[in-house]
Amino acid sequence: MEKSSYTKRVLYVNLRSGQTKKELLADHLLETFVGGFGMNLRLAYEHIVPGIDPLSSENVIILGAGVLAGTIAPGSSRLVATTKFPQNNCIGCCNGSMSFAAWMKYAGYDHIVIEDKAKKPVYLYIDDDDVRLLDATDLWGRDIYQVSDILWHRHSHRSGVIAIGKAGENLLPISLALVDKLASLGKGGLAAVMGSKNLKAIMIKGSKGVNLANGTRFMKLISEFHRRIRNDPLHDKWVDQGLMMLWPDILRIGSPCRNWEEVYPRDIEDKIIGLETYLKKVKKTRIACPSCPYADKEIMQAREGKFKHLTLYASSWTMGNVNFGIQCMAGDYDQVMKIFEMVQRFGLSRHAVGHIVDYAAHLYEKGIINKQDTDGMELRRDFKTTEILINLMVSREGIGEVMGKGLKAFATKFGPDSSREIMVSKGLEITLDPRIRGLSPTEFEFIVDPKGDHSECGLPFKYASSDPFDKFIKGCERIGISVEEMKKISKSQDDINIGRLTRYTEDWVSILNCLGLCSRTPYVGFYSLDDLVVLLSSATGLDLNGKELLKVGERAWNVYKALNVREGFTRHDDTYPKKWLGPVIETDGREKWLHNRYTKKILRSQDLDNMLDDYYDERGWDKEKGIPMETKLRELSLEDIAHDLYH
């Protein structure tokens, strides 16, 4: 692999001493874990000490640029961050996009490992081999937009920036970072980990470019991808509307409100935050990540209202409008934008804020909390309440002190029965309601994901119960599911086993995250296993066949699980919210119950338990404990992990 998109270099930065070192990755590690997600997890197993406090100086932050980052492969901008998260004490991974991963490659690094704690606020500055810790005292207290703009003005706009806001500085578990002012990174408290280390931001640029093992073969496949893109009848609509082009489907499915007990009236939802409002009153310009031909990021600006001219940078209008327009009922579109902008500037999880404000209002309505708990404040679902509560959370004042720890912590303190009242898994807020949408691997993933998130592991192809069944079969074949494996997943359109299927969609997205490829819409259905084999080989010189590449995805996921088994997590923690088993009330009064999205079958508690059994069985894990068996770990060439867990 002399000529390769790998830099083979890991940069280690000690924040306390300021010392840095660069180490080469061995070829056998690259062949085993490939890069990105997989190599991050391998490094985490080596560097994260079991049982540490996530906010202690012992915790580390590991950044990984996908193998294809910096190339022109469509959607190859994904960055993986790995740490121990303070919201739930899980070791987890999160993905972000924009330019940072590409700049890592240009600077000459596949991975960056950040250790210890700085004595005072600093930002990490990287320009090729020039790696320095610079004073961030003047940046401390500033919001993410301000910090990003200052650093670009101070150094260069041709660079990537990861920054935290006041929420991270004040160590809120519901904090996250933003990449280039736009892309979120680190739901569950990555920003708090950075804040605990006095690390305000990371800025990176470079001039080394990216090599390819076989440029001719690589460009031939890229040309084919661009042919597919040109022939995509939805391409222009994606560029014009981004994720808002899905609005008719989003509206049809419906959005939960009032502590996930009702479906919000669709006519009001459409008027406040719908497609017409977006196009006429919100949209300013769209932004693409490097190498993305679809542009699903955007700059928005309010055209009228109280907050006229307010500018919002975010991944998508759809990303916050349901949280703030529906859950918080923050008012007209410009007020929704203002709340969204506050959350972005402070560096807060929008999911957490939406859930917490909604649940707090629910408890106040029920008389479970009162003005004595809120320092005389009435809790409502409206703009003013949401604005005040966000400021209280970020400042850790009054009732905001416990709110800023997350929905589970807030419900444990104030709720009558948090296990039945809230939508969380492993302490993280669940973002989708399978009673409305139906249960698929996307929603089931909240149960089995080691971090408690869905990891974008939904079906990597579009499929609905009304589609021809052969579309489902072809989609499974495209991601490498064999005929024998398919027999266990589905015998007919009326029999699709979500538990068994999820194992393969997880492994598929695991591979994409190793390569640094986007797994979000509109890339659903874009790549095949054969495509990935050729991309990897032509970029790096690694000649893995399809089965070997699938094994890489499976191996990475097993390391991910093993990291959290080492922290004490078992099947006992792979739980679903009890609220899933109750109804949500439609606008016409009908009850909607948990159901299989594809077969429409109503699901009960025993069905979910059976799905867990099937998932563990398909993974070759111990069904009673929900953990990888020693034989499986050894089969995946993870002998040291097998020894650690079983001897």
URPEJO-V51471 format. One record per residue. N is the residue number from 1. D_CENTER is the distance of its C-alpha to the mean C-alpha in whole Angstrom. Layout:
N	D_CENTER
N	D_CENTER
This chain:
1	31
2	33
3	32
4	28
5	25
6	24
7	25
8	26
9	25
10	23
11	24
12	24
13	25
14	27
15	26
16	29
17	32
18	30
19	31
20	29
21	29
22	28
23	28
24	28
25	26
26	29
27	29
28	29
29	25
30	24
31	26
32	24
33	21
34	21
35	18
36	15
37	12
38	16
39	18
40	15
41	16
42	19
43	20
44	18
45	20
46	23
47	22
48	21
49	24
50	23
51	24
52	23
53	22
54	19
55	21
56	23
57	24
58	24
59	20
60	19
61	16
62	15
63	14
64	14
65	15
66	15
67	19
68	19
69	18
70	21
71	22
72	23
73	21
74	19
75	16
76	16
77	14
78	11
79	11
80	9
81	10
82	11
83	13
84	15
85	13
86	16
87	15
88	15
89	17
90	14
91	14
92	10
93	8
94	5
95	5
96	7
97	10
98	14
99	17
100	16
101	15
102	19
103	21
104	20
105	22
106	24
107	25
108	25
109	22
110	20
111	19
112	19
113	20
114	21
115	23
116	25
117	25
118	27
119	30
120	30
121	27
122	26
123	24
124	23
125	25
126	25
127	27
128	28
129	30
130	30
131	28
132	29
133	28
134	29
135	30
136	28
137	30
138	30
139	27
140	26
141	26
142	25
143	22
144	19
145	21
146	24
147	23
148	21
149	24
150	27
151	25
152	26
153	29
154	30
155	29
156	28
157	26
158	25
159	23
160	19
161	18
162	15
163	17
164	17
165	19
166	21
167	18
168	17
169	21
170	22
171	20
172	18
173	15
174	14
175	13
176	11
177	12
178	12
179	13
180	16
181	16
182	14
183	10
184	8
185	7
186	7
187	7
188	10
189	12
190	12
191	14
192	16
193	17
194	18
195	20
196	22
197	22
198	24
199	21
200	21
201	20
202	19
203	21
204	22
205	24
206	26
207	29
208	29
209	27
210	26
211	29
212	29
213	31
214	32
215	31
216	34
217	32
218	28
219	30
220	31
221	28
222	26
223	29
224	29
225	25
226	27
227	29
228	27
229	25
230	28
231	29
232	26
233	28
234	25
235	24
236	26
237	25
238	21
239	22
240	24
241	22
242	18
243	16
244	19
245	21
246	19
247	21
248	24
249	22
250	20
251	23
252	25
253	22
254	22
255	20
256	21
257	23
258	25
259	23
260	22
261	25
262	26
263	25
264	25
265	28
266	27
267	30
268	29
269	25
270	26
271	29
272	27
273	23
274	24
275	25
276	28
277	27
278	24
279	27
280	30
281	28
282	25
283	24
284	25
285	24
286	21
287	19
288	18
289	16
290	19
291	20
292	18
293	21
294	19
295	18
296	15
297	15
298	18
299	20
300	22
301	25
302	27
303	30
304	32
305	32
306	32
307	30
308	31
309	30
310	27
311	24
312	20
313	18
314	14
315	12
316	14
317	17
318	15
319	12
320	15
321	18
322	17
323	16
324	19
325	21
326	21
327	20
328	22
329	25
330	25
331	27
332	28
333	25
334	26
335	26
336	22
337	22
338	23
339	21
340	18
341	19
342	20
343	17
344	16
345	19
346	18
347	15
348	14
349	11
350	12
351	12
352	13
353	16
354	17
355	17
356	19
357	22
358	22
359	23
360	25
361	27
362	27
363	29
364	31
365	32
366	33
367	35
368	33
369	32
370	35
371	36
372	37
373	33
374	32
375	35
376	37
377	34
378	33
379	30
380	29
381	27
382	28
383	27
384	29
385	28
386	24
387	25
388	27
389	25
390	22
391	25
392	26
393	22
394	22
395	25
396	25
397	28
398	30
399	28
400	25
401	25
402	24
403	22
404	19
405	19
406	17
407	18
408	19
409	21
410	23
411	24
412	25
413	27
414	28
415	28
416	30
417	28
418	25
419	24
420	25
421	24
422	20
423	17
424	15
425	15
426	15
427	15
428	12
429	12
430	12
431	11
432	13
433	17
434	19
435	22
436	22
437	19
438	21
439	19
440	17
441	15
442	12
443	14
444	15
445	12
446	12
447	15
448	15
449	12
450	13
451	10
452	11
453	7
454	8
455	6
456	7
457	10
458	12
459	16
460	16
461	19
462	20
463	22
464	24
465	27
466	29
467	28
468	31
469	30
470	30
471	27
472	25
473	27
474	27
475	23
476	23
477	26
478	24
479	21
480	24
481	25
482	28
483	31
484	32
485	28
486	28
487	31
488	29
489	26
490	28
491	32
492	32
493	30
494	31
495	30
496	26
497	25
498	21
499	21
500	22
501	20
502	17
503	18
504	19
505	15
506	13
507	16
508	16
509	12
510	13
511	15
512	13
513	11
514	14
515	16
516	13
517	13
518	11
519	11
520	10
521	14
522	16
523	16
524	16
525	19
526	20
527	20
528	22
529	23
530	26
531	24
532	22
533	25
534	27
535	24
536	24
537	27
538	28
539	26
540	26
541	30
542	28
543	30
544	28
545	28
546	26
547	27
548	26
549	23
550	22
551	23
552	21
553	17
554	19
555	20
556	17
557	15
558	19
559	18
560	15
561	17
562	20
563	18
564	18
565	21
566	23
567	21
568	23
569	20
570	22
571	22
572	23
573	20
574	18
575	20
576	19
577	20
578	24
579	23
580	22
581	26
582	27
583	28
584	26
585	29
586	29
587	31
588	34
589	34
590	33
591	31
592	28
593	27
594	24
595	25
596	24
597	22
598	24
599	28
600	28
601	29
602	29
603	27
604	28
605	27
606	29
607	27
608	24
609	26
610	27
611	23
612	22
613	26
614	25
615	22
616	23
617	26
618	24
619	23
620	26
621	25
622	27
623	27
624	28
625	26
626	23
627	23
628	24
629	27
630	29
631	31
632	27
633	26
634	29
635	29
636	26
637	28
638	26
639	29
640	29
641	26
642	28
643	31
644	29
645	28
646	31
647	34
